[in-house]
């Protein structure tokens, strides 16, 4: 069987309890566990000149048609002693990483963290989890309005297992005024660690990455606050949201011959409101990176922001949901546009526009749905690539 974009498919593992009905187990008077599973079946057409994670790859000269059973995943989440939450999420054997390399036969732990819920205004999360940089980092991929999601991968550590928004670290976060404001402060391993080889260059000294993110929801206007650590791209009409966010992160990198501080800042918003049977959804954001450690030579994919000294990215997504059943489910039309422009060394980057159109059919919210869509990847140099996919998702 072909490996059709598993790197993106696996990302639906994030925050599964928010989109599914788990099996709850009472271990003791003070400890409860929730168990769940996830599965997808995908089929589609992948154009030549592109990787399974929808990046340009001139070495791929073959078009492919694939049907894939995406391997299962399991998660355990629970609560201990009232103020402590924890989570463990594993990926099953046979998966691939974001370079389409096999990861081996063993189970892989992709999330493992402890959350100390001391007060709604003061929480501490530690372990391996989502680094709170952009809204893209902290959005549950199972709730995307376009199934293949964004192409941007972010500032998090390049761990060996996808999805790639995770990092090891600690975050202090909380909700102020009932969620009108949310703040997040974090320290993480980041991209650059001593002994690592990043873009062909050796990192000679450890420096932590730090991040700051704030959000505002005008609850006085009747909108619901987004108080969880992991957010949704669409709540399918279950609550009205309007959230404006901003974030900043930085980490110093040092090689034997050079050092700089890589920086990233972002602004974004998310809107959703139910009007009778119609639920419009709209989100957008802008991300800018500067002084990243560039690749030592011009990369094969000159649209890849992670290879360049700086980059500008913009995106917009939305959905129109009809909140009544038509047959067995509720239909929705999802759209996404992305733009990214690598700049600086090495060499000249290539601007990239990407467009997505998806028909979504929600049988039971995000826990059971069928999606059909197309991706168009349009670089400023070279030919346009078009991909088509049909997918079914079940989360228990």
C-alpha positions in Angstrom: 0.0 0.0 0.0 1.2 3.5 -0.7 2.1 6.0 2.0 -0.4 8.9 1.2 0.2 11.8 3.5 0.3 9.9 6.8 2.3 12.7 8.3 -0.8 14.9 8.1 -3.3 12.2 8.9 -1.8 11.2 12.2 -2.2 14.7 13.6 -5.9 14.0 14.5 -4.6 12.5 17.7 -4.4 15.8 19.5 -7.0 16.4 22.3 -9.2 13.5 21.3 -11.4 13.6 24.3 -12.8 16.9 23.0 -14.2 15.3 19.9 -15.1 11.8 21.0 -16.8 9.7 23.6 -14.2 7.8 25.5 -14.3 4.8 27.8 -14.0 6.1 31.4 -12.5 3.9 34.1 -12.5 4.7 37.8 -9.1 3.4 39.1 -9.6 4.6 42.7 -11.5 7.3 44.6 -8.9 9.8 43.4 -7.9 8.6 40.0 -9.9 8.2 36.8 -8.8 7.2 33.3 -10.2 7.8 29.8 -9.3 5.4 27.0 -9.8 6.0 23.3 -8.8 5.0 19.8 -8.5 6.7 16.4 -8.6 5.4 12.8 -8.8 6.9 9.3 -9.1 5.4 5.8 -7.7 7.6 3.0 -7.7 7.3 -0.8 -6.6 9.7 -3.4 -4.4 11.0 -6.1 -0.9 12.5 -5.4 0.6 14.6 -8.2 4.3 14.3 -9.2 6.8 16.8 -7.9 5.4 16.8 -4.4 5.9 15.0 -1.1 3.3 13.2 0.9 3.2 16.2 3.3 2.5 18.5 0.2 5.9 20.1 -0.1 7.7 20.4 -3.5 10.0 17.6 -4.4 11.6 17.7 -7.8 12.9 14.1 -7.3 9.4 12.7 -7.2 8.6 12.1 -10.9 5.7 9.7 -10.5 2.0 10.4 -10.0 0.4 7.9 -7.5 -3.1 6.6 -6.7 -3.4 5.1 -3.2 -5.9 3.7 -0.8 -4.5 3.5 2.8 -5.7 2.1 6.1 -4.1 4.6 8.5 -2.8 2.6 11.4 -4.6 2.8 14.7 -3.6 5.0 17.7 -4.5 4.8 21.3 -4.6 7.3 24.1 -4.9 7.4 27.9 -5.9 10.6 29.7 -7.0 11.0 33.2 -7.3 13.0 36.4 -5.5 12.3 39.7 -6.2 13.9 43.0 -8.5 16.6 41.7 -5.8 19.1 40.7 -3.7 16.9 38.4 -4.4 15.9 34.8 -2.2 13.6 32.7 -2.1 12.3 29.1 -0.3 9.6 27.2 -0.8 9.1 23.4 0.8 6.3 21.3 1.1 5.7 17.6 0.8 2.1 16.3 3.5 0.3 14.3 4.2 1.0 10.6 4.0 4.8 10.5 6.2 7.3 8.7 7.8 10.5 9.9 7.7 13.9 8.1 10.4 12.8 5.7 8.4 9.6 4.7 10.9 7.3 6.5 9.7 4.2 8.3 9.8 4.5 12.1 10.1 0.9 12.8 7.9 -1.7 14.5 7.6 -0.4 18.0 4.9 1.8 19.5 5.8 5.4 19.7 4.8 7.9 22.5 4.1 11.3 20.9 2.4 13.0 23.8 3.2 12.6 27.5 2.5 15.4 30.0 1.2 16.3 33.4 -1.0 19.3 34.0 -1.2 20.9 37.5 -4.6 22.7 37.5 -3.9 24.8 40.6 -6.5 27.4 39.6 -8.3 28.5 36.4 -5.9 31.5 36.4 -2.8 29.4 37.2 -1.9 26.1 35.5 1.4 24.4 34.9 1.9 21.8 32.1 5.2 19.8 31.8 6.4 17.0 29.5 6.2 16.6 25.7 3.2 18.5 24.3 2.1 21.3 22.0 4.4 24.3 22.1 2.1 27.4 22.3 3.5 29.6 19.6 0.9 30.2 16.9 -2.7 29.2 16.9 -1.8 26.5 14.4 0.4 24.9 17.0 -2.4 24.6 19.5 -5.3 23.7 17.2 -6.7 20.1 17.3 -6.1 18.8 13.7 -9.2 16.5 14.1 -11.3 19.7 13.9 -9.8 21.2 10.7 -12.3 22.4 8.1 -9.9 21.2 5.4 -8.7 17.7 6.1 -5.1 18.0 4.9 -4.6 21.1 7.0 -1.9 23.8 6.8 1.5 23.3 5.2 3.3 25.3 8.0 5.1 23.2 10.5 6.3 25.8 13.0 9.0 26.5 15.5 8.8 23.3 17.6 11.5 20.7 18.0 11.8 18.3 15.1 11.0 15.1 17.1 11.2 11.8 15.2 7.4 11.2 15.2 4.8 13.2 13.5 2.7 15.3 14.1 5.4 17.9 14.5 4.0 20.7 16.7 5.3 19.0 19.9 8.3 20.0 22.1 9.6 19.1 25.5 9.2 21.8 28.1 7.1 23.5 30.6 4.3 26.1 30.2 2.6 28.4 32.7 -0.9 29.4 31.5 -4.3 30.4 32.7 -7.6 32.2 32.0 -8.3 35.6 33.4 -11.8 37.1 33.9 -13.6 33.8 33.1 -11.6 33.3 29.9 -11.9 36.8 28.4 -8.1 36.7 28.5 -5.8 33.8 28.3 -2.0 33.8 28.7 0.7 31.3 28.0 4.4 31.4 29.0 6.7 28.6 28.1 10.3 27.3 28.1 11.1 24.5 25.6 14.0 22.6 24.1 13.2 24.3 20.8 14.9 23.7 17.5 18.5 24.0 18.4 20.1 21.6 20.9 23.8 20.8 21.5 25.0 17.9 19.4 22.1 18.3 16.9 22.8 18.9 13.2 20.3 21.4 11.9 20.2 22.2 8.2 23.6 20.6 7.8 25.3 22.6 10.6 26.4 21.4 14.1 24.9 23.1 17.2 27.6 23.5 19.8 25.7 24.9 22.8 22.3 24.4 24.4 19.9 27.4 24.7 16.2 27.1 25.6 13.4 28.6 23.5 10.9 30.8 25.3 7.4 31.8 24.2 4.7 34.2 25.1 1.1 34.0 23.8 -2.0 36.0 24.8 -5.6 35.7 23.6 -8.7 37.9 24.0 -12.3 36.9 23.6 -15.1 39.6 23.9 -17.3 37.6 26.2 -19.3 40.8 27.0 -20.6 40.6 23.4 -22.0 37.1 24.0 -19.1 35.0 22.6 -17.9 32.0 24.5 -14.3 31.9 25.8 -11.8 29.4 24.6 -10.4 28.2 27.9 -8.7 24.9 27.0 -5.0 24.4 26.2 -5.8 22.9 22.8 -8.3 24.8 20.7 -10.6 23.8 17.8 -10.8 25.2 14.3 -14.5 24.7 14.2 -16.9 23.9 17.1 -19.7 22.9 14.6 -22.1 25.4 16.0 -21.9 24.2 19.6 -20.6 27.6 20.7 -20.0 31.1 19.3 -16.4 32.2 19.4 -14.4 35.3 18.5 -10.8 35.1 19.6 -7.9 37.4 18.8 -4.4 36.1 19.6 -0.7 37.2 19.4 2.5 35.4 20.2 6.3 35.7 20.2 9.0 33.1 20.6 12.8 33.2 20.4 15.8 30.9 20.8 19.5 31.5 20.4 21.5 29.1 18.2 25.3 28.7 18.2 27.5 27.0 15.7 31.3 26.9 15.7 31.4 30.0 13.4 28.2 31.9 14.0 25.4 32.6 16.4 22.1 34.5 16.3 18.7 34.5 18.0 15.9 33.0 15.9 12.6 34.9 16.4 9.0 34.5 15.4 5.9 36.6 16.0 2.3 36.0 15.0 -1.2 37.4 15.1 -4.4 35.5 14.4 -8.1 35.4 14.9 -10.9 32.8 14.9 -14.6 33.5 14.5 -17.7 31.2 14.5 -21.3 32.0 15.1 -24.6 30.1 14.6 -27.3 31.9 12.6 -30.3 29.6 12.6 -29.3 26.5 10.7 -26.2 28.1 9.2 -22.8 28.2 11.0 -20.2 30.4 9.3 -16.6 30.0 10.4 -13.6 32.2 9.5 -10.0 32.3 10.7 -6.8 34.0 9.6 -3.3 34.6 10.7 0.1 36.0 9.9 3.5 34.5 10.9 6.9 36.0 10.4 10.3 34.4 11.2 13.7 36.0 11.3 17.4 34.9 11.9 16.7 31.2 11.7 19.7 29.0 11.1 19.7 28.6 7.3 20.6 25.5 5.3 24.3 25.2 4.3 23.3 25.0 0.6 20.3 25.8 -1.5 17.6 23.2 -0.7 15.8 21.1 -3.3 12.5 22.6 -2.0 13.0 26.4 -2.2 9.6 27.0 -0.8 10.5 25.3 2.6 10.6 28.1 5.2 12.5 25.9 7.7 15.5 26.0 5.4 15.7 29.8 5.1 16.9 32.7 7.3 13.5 34.3 7.4 10.0 33.8 6.1 6.6 35.4 5.8 3.5 33.3 6.0 -0.2 34.2 5.8 -3.3 32.0 5.9 -7.1 32.1 5.9 -9.6 29.3 6.4 -13.4 29.0 6.8 -16.4 26.8 6.6 -20.1 27.1 6.0 -22.0 24.4 7.9 -25.6 23.5 7.4 -26.6 22.5 11.0 -29.3 20.1 10.0 -29.1 16.6 8.8 -29.2 15.9 5.2 -29.6 12.1 5.1 -27.3 10.7 7.8 -25.2 13.7 8.4 -24.6 17.5 8.3 -22.9 19.0 5.2 -20.2 21.7 5.2 -18.0 23.4 2.7 -14.4 24.1 3.9 -11.9 26.4 2.3 -8.2 27.3 3.0 -5.6 29.6 1.5 -2.0 29.7 2.4 0.9 31.9 1.3 4.6 31.6 2.3 7.7 33.5 1.1 11.1 32.3 2.2 13.8 35.0 2.2 17.5 35.5 2.9 20.1 32.8 2.7 20.6 30.3 1.1 19.9 31.7 -2.3 16.5 32.8 -3.5 13.4 31.3 -2.1 10.2 30.6 -4.1 6.8 32.1 -3.1 4.1 29.5 -2.7 0.3 29.8 -2.7 -1.9 26.8 -1.7 -5.6 26.5 -2.1 -8.0 23.8 -0.6 -11.6 23.0 -1.2 -13.3 20.3 0.9 -16.8 18.9 1.2 -17.3 17.7 4.8 -20.1 15.4 5.9 -20.4 15.1 9.7 -22.2 11.9 10.8 -21.4 12.5 14.5 -19.4 15.7 14.7 -15.7 15.2 14.4 -16.0 11.7 15.9 -17.4 10.3 12.7 -17.1 12.1 9.4 -16.4 11.7 5.7 -14.4 14.3 3.7 -13.7 14.8 0.0 -11.3 17.5 -1.2 -8.7 18.9 -3.5 -5.3 20.7 -2.8 -3.7 23.0 -5.4 -0.1 23.8 -4.7 1.0 26.8 -6.8 4.7 27.9 -6.6 5.9 31.2 -8.3 8.3 29.1 -10.3 7.5 25.7 -11.9 4.2 24.0 -12.5 1.0 23.8 -10.4 0.4 20.5 -8.5 -3.1 19.2 -7.9 -4.1 16.5 -5.4 -7.4 14.9 -4.6 -8.4 12.9 -1.5 -11.3 11.2 0.1 -11.1 10.3 3.8 -13.2 8.8 6.6 -12.4 9.4 10.3 -13.6 7.6 13.4 -12.5 8.6 16.9 -13.8 6.6 19.9 
